[in-house]
Amino acid sequence: MKPLTILGRCSPLLVLSACATSTPQPVISPTGIVYELGTPPVETRNSQTATLFLRQNRVDRALELALEGIQEDSTNSIHYFLAGVAHARLRHYASSDSMFRIAQRIYPAYELEIEPEREAAWGSAFNQGLEAYENGDVEGAIMVWNTATGIYDLRPEVHRNLAGLLTVEGQYPEAIDVYEKALFGLRKVPVTRLLGSDELTTRKQVKTELEEALAQLLLLTDQFAEAEPLLRRRLERNPDNPQVRSDLAAALNGLGRNAEAGAIYGALLSEESLETAQVFNLGVGLFRSGDYARATDAFRRLTDLQPNSRDAWFNLANSLFAGEFWEQLIESGERLLEFDPLGENTGLIVARAHLEMEDREGALKFLEQTEQLPVFVDQLQMQSSGGVTTVVGRLIGNTSEPETPITLQFFFYDDAGALVGSPIQILETPPTGEGTQFQVQHLNRASAYRYELVN
């Protein structure tokens, strides 16, 4: 999630419409909107007194009077407007939104006075949610920011922060909904003023950023049809960006348009300037598309870039296995065993490759080696966050007695392949067939790792 921006506390000023005249005149906004006449607001004793209480910051009493006015005359928009202002100041944002909507439905030109009140309420909700977030109350921040997006959508700051927070929390459908609402809001413009050139430029830039974030979530949730137009617009802006092209190919592949996806993947694979992460993503895309031959090419290229990466060799071996390239798998699988010596699947893959090549003696050798391992290490995954690199995995008991100490040493490497850390992790063997989670950290960024069993 991008850093939160602290907004100044908003102090909304109450500006009421003049009393209705005998011959209502059309109202035109500063942006040229001509409002339908509707029923203009009419001052009453309740509205006048409620206004005074609002100016004195006696908001509860102002709300009571506004609600009494609604009960006395449900067709007078002024009481709904005042109730909306009072609810907003009491942080009842959903109720405020409801009251404002009714007031504007009765008298459309009320939008000119409601819009500033909505923005003021939005600013208050922004800061309330920010305070909750900074105090560690994530659920509170989500709740308040959700209401903020409902009260005002012409500014995207709350939407962007809320969507980012929902993404971190794994609430992807909710985050997608918020991003879509933010983009809808950016298609609108204020009615009370014209936007300057700097504001228009900023909104265009924010729109691009929101579309990019939304496209990634749509890909993550397999909503490929929705992601495609966003990715194509991004590709128009960055036609040479390999990540965008790879993402578009992934979307096309998900839509069953494998030929189009294959053409993009093939073009990417021929480029020499791809970075390590881009090569990895390319390999994953090719594997998912069922193009195991070119996935193998991508992951073999990755092992050249990261020769000490357990994950690079693991993905290469799996691509070779999926493509039934048994002869190549023998060499690559045995190399993988150097970096993943306790991987049960790794040992079984190598044994299978020897068996398929009719080397029964070799297959039996690796099968027995695997079965005799003291423990298995499984489900390894490298994660990076806040400059810290963490490898999480699962230790599964095999031949060692339960509670026997097992010492693993992990080796972390940077983008250039230089060793940057080698922490040791001492674990207890779980019972045979049972597993326990573990994690090991390197307090800096790393791009590859391997591990060894320390005797």
N, C-alpha and C positions, 0 to 999 in steps of 0.2 A: 504494500500500500504506500502511496506517495506520502511525503511528510504533510501533516495537517497544517493548515494556515489559520492562525488565530485572527478572527474578525473582531473589530471593535464592537462594543456593546451598543445595540440599537436603542434609540429612544423615540418611538413613534409619536408623531404629533397628530392629534385628532383634528381633521378638517371636515366640517359637515357641509352638505349641500344647502343651498338657500331654500327657503320655503317655496312650495309650489306656487306658481302664478296662475292667473286665470287662463292665460293662453301659453301653455308650455312650448318652448322653443327646442328645436333639435340641438343635440349636444355633439360637438365634433372634438375628437381627441387631438393632441399635438401631432400625432402620427397620421391624421387624416381619416380616422374611423368615424363614420356617422352612425350614431346609436339610435335604435328605435326608441320612440318616446316612452313606452311603458307607463308606469304610474309613478310620478315623482314623489320623493319623500316629503312628509309634512311634519313639522315640529309639533310636539305635544308636551304636556307637562312632564310626563315620564322621560321623554328624550332630553329635554332641557336640563332636568335635574341629574339624569345619568351622565350627561356631558360634564356637568360641574364636578360630580364625584370622580370621574375619570381624570380630570385635570388636577384634582386633589389627591390622586392615587388611592382613592377608596374604591378599589376595583370590585370587590365583592358586592358592595351596595349598588354600584352602577349596573352590574349584571342583573341583580334582582329587579331593578326598575325597568331595564330593557326587556326582561322576560315578562314582567307584568304588562308592559306596553304591547307585546306580542299577543298576550291573552285577550287584551281589550280590543285590539284591531290587528288581525293577522294579515291584512293587506297593506300595511304601512311599512315600507322597506327600512325606514330609519331605525326602528327598534331591532331589526335583524342585524343591521350594520353595527350598531352600538354593542349588541350582544357578541358579535364576532370580535370586535376590538377588545372587550372585556375578557372573553375566553382566551384570546391570544396572550394578553398580559398575565393571565393566570396559568399559562402554559397548557391550556386545554386545546391543543392544536387541531385535533380532529373536529371538535365541536365548533371551533372558530371557523374552520373551512366550511362546515355545513351552513352556518349562519351567513357567511359571506355569499355563498352560492345562492341562497334564497333571496338575499337582498338584491343581488345582481339580476336574478331572474325577474323580480318584480320591476326593477328599475335598471335597465342595462347600463346606463351611463355611470352607475355607481362604481363600475370597474375602475374609473379614474381615481377614486378615493380608496378603493379596496386594494388595488395593486401595491401602493406604498405600505399599507398596513400588513399585507401578506409578506412583503420583503422584510419588514421589521420583525415579524414573528419568526420568519425563517432564520434571521440572524440570531435571535434569541435561542432558538432551538439548536442552531449550529453550535453555539458556545456551551449550551447545556450538555450536548452530546460530547463535545470535546473535553469538558470537565470530567464527565463520566469515564471517557476513554483513558485520560491521563491518570485517573485514580484506579485503573485496572478493572473497571466495570464495563466489560465488553458488551454484555447483554443490554445494559442500560443505554450505552451509546447507540447500539443498533436500534433499540426501540425509539429513542428520541429522534435519531436521524431519519428513521422511516416516516415519522410524522412530519419532519421538516420537508421531506420531498413531496408530501401531499399538500402542504400549505403554499408552496411556491416552487416553481420549476424553471424559472427563467435564468437561474444561475446554477452552474453544474457542480460547485465545490462539494456540497453535501452528498450529492449522488455519487460523485467519484470516490469520496472517502468511504461512504457506506458500502459501495460495491466492492471496493478493495478489501474492506474488513470482512464482508460476507464471503469473499473468495478465500481469504486466509482461514476462515472458520469452516470451509468446505461446503458452504450453502450455495452451490453453483446456480440452481434455478432462480433463487432469490436475487443473486448478484446479476444474473442475466436480465431479469426484469428491471432492476434499478438502472442498469446501463441503457436499456431501451427507453426507459422513461427520461433519462438524461438527454438522450439524443432527440427525443420528441420535444423536450423543452427548448433545446437549442434551435429548433426550427421555428420557434415563436420569437416575437420581439416585444419589448415593453410597449404599453399603450400610452404611457405618460411622458415619454421622451424618445428622441431619436438616438440611436447608437452612433458613437463616434467611430472613426476609421480604426483607431487602436483597439477598441472593443470588438469590432467586427473581425479584425485579424486574430485577436486572442480567442474568440469563440470558434473560429475556423480551425485553429490549432488544437483546441481542446476537443472539438468534434473528431478530429483525426485520431487523437490519443484514445478517446473513448471507443471509437470503432475498432481500433487495433486490440484493445483489451477485450472487447466483446467478442471479436472473432476468435481469440484464443480460447475463451470459455465455451463458445459454440463448438469448436473443434474438440475440446476436452470432453464435452457431453454428447459427441457424435451427432450434432445438429448440422450436418454438412450442407444441406440446401440453404439454410439460413446464413452459414458462414461464407459461402461462395461469393455472393455479390460484394460483401465487405472486403474479402481478400482481393477480388479483382480491382476494386477501387484503390486499394492499397498498392497493388501491383502497377497501376497506372501512375501512381506517384513515385514508386521505386521499382522501375522495371528490371533493374539488375540485382535486386536484393535476393540473395539465395534463400534466406529463411522464408520470405514471403512466397517465393516460387515453390518451395518445399511444402509449405502449409497449404497452398492451393492444390498441389498434387495430392496431398493427403485428403483434402475435401473431395476432389474428383474421384479418387479411389474409393472413398466411403460411399459415393453416389453410384458406384458401379461403372464409372467411365474410365476403365483401366487403361485404354489406349492413350487417352489424353494425359492421364497421370504418368504413364510410362514414358511419354515423350519428354515431359518436364524433368522426370527423374534422370533420364538418359542424358539430357543436356547438362544437368547439374553434375553428374558423375564425371563428365569430361573436363570440368573446370579444375584448374590446379590451385586456385587461390582460396579454396574453402578452408575455413577455420575448423578446429577440432570439433566444437559443438555442432557445427553445421554438417560435418561429415557424419557424426553420430545420428543426428536427426534424419539425414538422408538415408542412412542404413536402416533405421527403424521404419521409415516410410516404405522403403522397398520391400522389407520383410513383411510388413502388414499387407502389402499389395500382392504378396505371393511371388514376387520376382526374386527368388532366392539366389540366383546367379549374380545379379547385380547387387543384391544386399551383401553377398559375400565379398564382392569387389570393394564396396564401401567400407565394410568392417576390416578387411585386410589393410586397406589404406589407413584406417584408424589405428591399427596395431603398429604401422610404420610411424605414425605421429606420436603414439603413446605406447612404446614397446613394453612398459612395465605395468600396463593397465589390466587388471583382472577382468574388468567389465568389457574392455575391447576384445580380448581373447574369448571371453564367454559368449559374446554376441556373434563373433565370427564362427565359433564352434556350432552354435545353434543354427546359424544360417546354412552351414555346410550339412548339418544333420537333416534339416528340413528339406534341403535340395538333394539329399542322398548322394553327396559328393564324398564317398567313403574314403577314397585314397588320400584326398587332401585333409580329411578330418583326422586321420591318424596322426599326422604331423602336428596340426594345429591343436588337436585335443591333448596330445602329450605335452605340448608347450603350455597349454592352459593349466595342466596339473601342477606346473611349477608355481603358478600364482594363486591357485585354488586347490591346495593339496588335500583339503578335507571335504571337498564337494562330492556328495554321493552321486548326483546327476552327472558331474564331470567324469567320474570314473566309469559310470555305466555307458556314457556316450562313447568313450574311447574303446571300451570293450566291444560295444556294438559295431564300431567301425572295423575293428580287427575281424570280427565274426563275418561281416558282410564281405570282407576281402578274403574270406576262407582261411584266415589265420586263427584257427581254433586255439592253438597254444597261447598266442598273444592275447586272445579274448579272455581265456581262463586266467591268465596271469593278472590282468587288470581287474577282472571280476573279484578274484580272491583278495587282491590288495584293497579293494574298496570295502569288501565285507569285513576285513580285519582292522579297519580304521577305528581308533579309540572313540571318536565322536564324529559327527557330521556338522558341517557349517552350511547353512542354507539361507535362502531369502535375503542375500546381501544386497544392500542398496546404499548408494552414496548420496548424501544430501548436503546442500550448502545454504547457509542462512546467516546473515549478519557477519560475514567474513569468517565464520566457523564452518569447518567441514566435518560431517559426522557420517560414519558408516554404521548402519544398523543391520542386524542379522539375527539368526536363530541358531542356537547350539542344541543339537539333538544327540541324546545318548546312544551309544552303540556297544562297543566291547569293554570299555572302561567301567570300573566299579562306580556306582553313584557317589557323588561328593568328592571324587578324585580331582585334584587341581589340574586344570588345563591352561597352559600359557600360550597365548597367541601374540605375535608381534605384527603390527600393521606398518606398512611403509607408504608414505604419501609423497606425491610428485607434483611439481608445478607444470605449467603449460610447456615449458622447455624440456621437461623430462628430468629435471634436477630433483634429487631427494630433499624434501623439506621437513620431514618429521618421521619418527619411527616409534610411536607409543606402544607399550606392552599392556596387554589385557589378561588378567588372571581370572579364570572362571571355574566354577564347579560343575563337574559332569552330572547331568540329569539322569534319571533312570532310563534304561534302554527303551528306545522308541518315543520317549517323551522329550519335549523341547522347552527351552527357556530363551527369552529375548535378551539381547545384549546390544551395547553400542560403544563405539570408541570414537574419540574426538581428536581433531587436529585444530588448534586454535588460530588457524589462518586458512586462507583459501588454498585448495588443492584441486587438481583436475583429474587425478588418477590415483589408484592405490592397488596394493597387493598384500597378501599376508602369508605368514609362515607359522608352523607349529614349532614351538621352542621346546626341545627335549630337556 
